[in-house]
């Protein structure tokens, strides 16, 4: 059929992908607000079918189909064991991104998110939906501590949304931004610290902007292998190692000074608002502690923990998380081949932030701003490998 030419297939697949992305972004924005919507699972099914159709419509070689089917089998097995379908949905979403215009996709993600987040804040200020500020104990022993949330329910959620917009803006516009624009970003980061009082988030925000300025005004660094090697050492190596250490050491506060280096552990934990010991104390099953991790998590893994890398191990299991780490390393290699230091800035920032916050480890595709980039890059290397007969048989 003339209608099903390669170009028409690409157009249809891309439209299916963009429709799924738009739906996921709108759902993510609604979830960030104080609106109640109890039909997320049905929406997830719709977007999954859209991306599944996009994959089937897209032209693939036989060897690419082998990779796709193996990915589906593995993520489906994970779903059947853990009861969580995110890996299957996310993998299909990334495969559907094969032929998208990445620049336009990231711009659309930025502006849809910006309008949505701004609407949440505006509705809060107008007194229509959501609180401007919330007074509670944020983990520092003060039950009357007031922090601003502007309709997002929690100051960390507010900061996470601003942080996501910052990262998207840097990826899209950072390479051509003027110094005064970076000064504005620093001012926004400082302002967010004053209203959310999130010290760690503030430090990560400043670190992100400093990295971006260095890449912007020393573009030659994009060609240096050392940048990508150091990135690989930080993420996933350091981030995962610290998270595993935290999960292992989470039981220590029960024993006080009977454990070596107790004071150092408590110092680190207190500066993380007791996130480490909460891995053990969060529930009676000590669900976040290393001793409870499995090769594949089971259907009882329903607890939520702030430490994002730990959440990966706890929700999906050691084997799926190890594969995710390998894919991150592959992604870094692709960035090196493409001399794409801006995606590295996003990856580093998100990885470090995810050590302490699980904002981007979620059932919502719209939360993970790296997924379209991962999809395009991993699909490109898969296509190249199959054309170069890396997979024989």
Secondary structure by P-SEA (a helix, b strand, c coil): cccccaaaaaaaaaaaaaaaaaaaaaaaaaaacccccccaaaaaaaaaaaaaaaaaaccccaaaaaaaaaaaaaaaaaaaacccaaaaaaaaaaaaacccaaaaaaaaaaaaaaaaaaaaaaaaaaccccccccccccccccccbbbbccccccaaaaaaaaaaaaaaaaacccccccaaaaaaaaaaaaaaaaaaccaaaaaaaaaaaaaaaaaaaaccccccaaaaaaaaaaacaaaaaaaaaaaaacccccccccccaaaaaaaaaaaacccccccccccccccccccccccccccccccccccaaaaaaaaccaaaaaaaaaaaaaaaaaaaaaccaaaaaaaaaaaaaacccccccccccccccaaaaaaaaaaaaaaaaaaaccccc
